[in-house]
């Protein structure tokens, strides 16, 4: 498991030897159906190039076995060709985490980015640098790679993803001078873009939410196979702490909270489907107050 990878990676780093391995198993799809008159083969090449970029880039100094790679999906929907080689569109990003002792994978991220602007000509190399903004497409892809990895590491150790969120923040800072949407604080009403997502992840006020991610997965989901009662109790305690976090809002918009709950709103009712009614009602009361946008998904907790 990743906790072992973290320990191994630390030992190797301290010795001055850096073992590397690809971290992501990413399925990529590029949809160009809304573009008229374009050479569709370009987008097949783009899709392959993005897949190679996500799956072949070494993102960390830790060793990942093939079966430990983080499963994720990226769907890019191109909606407008501004001029030859210049496109606008959206991106959907989903990442999943395996649950210890089972074949079940838990959704960690289910995110929709509506401000995707890319430049691409067929066979253009996808180049990325951590130190400068070379290309909006690779900056976006690398940003989400680090967000995905950071969330995964947060679920295996307390605040374990910080170093990867810092890398994502650096990408944001480098990209702001590009003038492309999604990188600046003022780009989005309601503080819902790439800038605000990583800002929340590194904000001290959101530490309780990141602690929720760790407790929910490591002491909750990973324990369910061994002890359903113990695992559910840990998840119940984590959700109870969410109530405190929600009442003490770090900001009025709570973008990261929405992102986390979007990933978990379908799963939580399943976990408590056979729990005592008292527990189900308690969870229902907390979640419908803290997360009213997903109230319909919590309705089964009343049964």
N, C-alpha and C positions, 0 to 999 in steps of 0.2 A: 504493500500500500504506500501512498504518498508520504506517510509519516516516516517510513523507513528511507524513502528517497531523500527526504529533507536531511536526515541525519547523515546519510552517506555523502550527499552533496556537500554538506558542511565540512566533513572530515577531508574530502578531496580538495576543497577550496583552500583549507588551512595548510595543506601540504604543498600547495602551489601547482597541483595537477588538476586540470579541468576536464572532467569527463562530460561528454555531451550526447544528446539524443533528441530526436524529434519528439515534440510533446503533443501535437494535435493529430487527430484523425478527423479531418474536416471534409464534409461533403458539400460541394459548391455547385450552385445552379445560377445561370445568368439567363434571364428572360428578356427578350427583345421584341416581343410580339406587338408592342404598341408603336414601334418605330417603322415608318413607312420607307420603302425603297432602299433600305440599307443592305449591304452585303452580309448576310446572316452568318457566313463562315467566320467572319471576324469575331463574332461573339462566342462561337465554339472554341476558337483559339484563346480568347480572353478567359473563358471558363476554365480551360485546362491550365492556363498560366496562373490564375488565382489559386487553383487547387494545389499546384506545385509550390507556389509561394507559401501558402499556409502550412502545408504538410512537410515541406523540406527544410524550411528555415529552423535553425536552432534558436529557441527563445529563452532558454534557461541554461544554467550550469549543472543541472541535475540529470540523472540517468533515468530515462523512461523506457521500460520494456514495451514491445509492440502492443501487448494486451493492456497496458496501463495508459496508453495515450488517451487524451481527453476527447470524447466524442462531441462533435459540434456540426452544425449546419449553417451555411450562409446562402441566402437567396437574394440576388441582386435583380431588381426589376427596373429596367431602363425605360423611361417614359418619354424622354425628349432628346432629340439630337439638335443641340444649339447651333452647331456648325460641324463640318467634317472632323471627326475624332474627338468631339466635345459632347459629353452626355450628362443628363440629369436623371435622377431616379431615386429609388428607395432601397433599403437593405434590411432584411430580417435575419437576426442572429439568434441561434438557439444552442445551448450547451447543456450537457448532461453529465452526471456523476454516478458511478456504480455504487451500489449499496452492499456493504460487507456481508458475505455469506449468502448472497442471493443473485439472481439474474436480473434483478430490477435496476433500472437507472432512473435517477431523480433529476428533474429539470432544475438547472442552476440559473439559467439565463434565458429569457424569451423576450428579445428586445427588437424594437422597430425604429429604424433611423430613416427619417423622411428627408434628410438633407444630404444626399449623395451626389457629388459632382465629380466626374472623372474625365481624364484625357487618356485616350488609347487609340493607337494605330496598330494594325495587325503585326504581330511579332515584336512589338515593343518589349524590351526586357523590363521586368518589374523590379526596380531597385529601391532599396530602403536604407536609410541611415538613421541611427538613434540621435545623431548630433545636428541634423539639419533636415528641413522639409524638402525632399526631392520631387515628390509626386503625391498628389492628393489621394489617389487610389491606394498606394502602398501605405501611406500614413494611416488611412482609415482601417485597412486590414490589420496592420501591426497594432494599432490602438485596440481593436477588439480581441486580437490574440492575447494581449497582455491583460485585458479585462477578464477574459475567459479563464486564463491561467490563474490570475489573482483570486478570483472567486473560488476556484477549485482548491487552491492552497488555504484560503480562509476556512474552508470546510474541514480541513484536516488538522489545522493547528490554529490557536488563537491569533488573529490578525496576521496570519501567515502569508497573505498575499500582498502585503504593503509594498515590497520592493518592486512588484510588477505593476501595481497601481502608480507608483512613482515614475516608472517608465512610460506608462500611458499618459501621465500628466506632462511629461517632457515632450511627448509627441504633440499634445495640445498646444503647449507653449510655442513649439517650433512652427506649427501650422498656422498660427493666428495671423501672421503677416501675409498669408496667401490670399486673404480676402474671401476664401471659400466658406460656405455656410456650415455651421455645426461646431466650429472651434471656439467661438467667442461667447462670453457671458450673455451678451445682449441679442444673440441670434434667435432666441426662442422665447416666446411667451410661456410663462409657467415653469421656466428653468428646466426644460426637458431636452437636452441635447448632449453631445459628447463632452463638452466642457463641464456641465453640471453633474453628469454621472460620475466622473472621476473626482470632481470637487467634493461630492458627497462622500465618496469612498475614503477620502483622505481627511475628511472633516472630523475633528474630535467629537463633535456632537453626535456623529453616526456610529461611534464605537459600539454602543449597545446593540445596534442592528447587525454589525459584523460579528459580534459575540453570539447573537442569535443564530447566525448562519453556522457557526462552529458547533454550538450546543445541539442544535436541531439535527445536524448530520452526524457528528462524531459520537455524541452521547444518546442520540435518539434513533435515527434511521439505522445506523450501523449496529445497534444493539437489539433491534426488533427481532431478528432471526434467532437470537439466543434467549431473549426474554421480552415478550411483547409488553408485559406490564412495566418493566423497568424502562424500556425505550419510550413508551407512551408517556410515562411520568416525566422523563427528561424533556420531551417535546411540549408537554403541557406547561412545565416550568418556563421553558423558553418563550412560549406564547404569552404567559402571564407577564414576563418581563417586557414583552412587546407592548403591553398595555401601558406600562410606565413610560416607555419610550414615546409612544404615540401621544400621551398626555403632555409630555415635555418636549414638544416639537422643536427640533433644532432650527427649522425654518418653515415658512408657511406652505411650501410647495412639496417637500418630502419626496423628491423624485426617486431616490434610491429605495425608499420604503415601498413605493408603487412597483418598482422593478422587482424587488424581492417577493412581494406578495403575488405579483403576476405569475411568478414561477411556481409558487407553492399553493395557490388557492384551490386548485383541483386535487392536490395530493392530500392536504390536511384532512378533509372529510373522509377520505378513504382510510387513513390511519386510525381515525376514531370511530369508524363505522360500527365496531362491536364493543366500544368502550361503555362504561356505565353511563346512564343517562345524565347523571349529575355532572360528569366531566364534559359530556357533549354540550350540555346547555351552557356551561361555563365558557368553553371554547367559542361557542356560537356568540355569546354576549360580547366577548372581547373582540372578536374579529369583525363582527358586523358594525361595531362602533368605530374601530380603528381603520377598517378597510371597507367602507360602504360600497365602493365601486364593484366589489366582488361578492356582495351579499347573497345574490342568487346561488352562487356556488357553495355557500355555507348552509343553504336551506336544509340539506339532508341531515345536518347535525341535530335537527329538532325531531327527528323520527326515532 
